[in-house]
Amino acid sequence: MNREDRELTIDFDGKQINYDFSELDEVVLAYAISVHKSQGSEYPAVVLPVMTQHYLLLQRNLIYTGITRAKKLVVLAGTKKALAIAIKNNKPQMRFTHLGKRLMN
């Protein structure tokens, strides 16, 4: 931060960008969380990666949950193929938590 020049430099993954103090209202912190952790919350904007590399996560219920977290804007980043796979997949993954056994003990 350079108070004399009224300028702030922000490092975006190695790329340095200078902002005048009058432009600082354009800079907003952003965070990434999982769809699971977002349940029950809302956000102004949601960016949802939909990639075939994450095949196990391509589930209709996860896409629905991700999309419905957004108040104003949703961006699906990925491929049409991955989205089609997710939409067709309405079978939740089996979880092997052994919860039943634990509750019986």
N, C-alpha and C positions, 0 to 999 in steps of 0.2 A: 504494500500500500504506500502510495506516495501522496502525502497530504498536500505538499506544495503544488504538484501538478493536478491534484484532485483526480487521481487515477488509481485503479485497483487492477492487479494482474491476477488472473485465475489460470491454473494449470489444469487443462483437460487432457489427461493421459499423455503428457509430454508436449502438448501444443499449448503455448502461452497466448492468452487472449487478454488484451487491455480493455478495461471498461472505464469510462468517465463516471464520476460519482453520480451524475444525473441519469445514467443508464442502469444503475444498480437495481432498480425495480424490475428489470427484465431477468435478473438472475434469481433462480429459485432452486432450493435444495430438492433433490429427488432421491428416493429410496427404492430398493427392489426387495420384494417379499414374495413368498410362495403363494399360490392360489389357496392352499390349505390354511395358511396363517391369515389370509385376507377375509376368510368367511366371517360374516357378520359385520363387516366394515364397508365403507364407501370411500371412493377417492375421486377427485375431479377428473383425472385421466388415468387410463390403464393401457399399458403396452403388453400384449400377450404374445410371447414367441410360440409359433406353431411350426415345428420342424420335425421332419421324419427321423432325425437323429435321436429324438427323445420319444421313441416309439411307445414305450410303456406309459408315458404320460398323455398320450393322445386318446383321451376319453371324453365322451360327450358331456358328462357331468362337470368335468374340470373346465372345459371351454365355457359352458353355461355360467359356472360360478365366476370365472374370470371376467366375462363380459358384463355380468350383472353387478359387479363391484363399481363400475364407472358411473359417475353422475353426468358427465358431459361428453367425454370423448373415449372411444375405444380404438386402438390400433392393433390389428393382427399382423404380426411380422413373421413371415414364413412362406410356405408354399400352399397352393390350392390342394395339392395331393395330400399333404399332411392334415389340412382342415377336413377334407373328405374322409380320411381315415378316422379322425376323431369323431366326426358326426355319426359315422356308421357304428362306432364302437360304444354301445350302451351297456357293456358288461363290466362292472367294477372288478378290479384286480382282487384276487383272493389274498387275504392277509393271514399269515401264520403266526398269530400272537400268543396262542395257547391260553387265551383269556378264560375260556371255559374251565380249563384245568385249574387255573389260578384261583378262580372264584370258588371252586369246590374245596380247596384246601383251607 
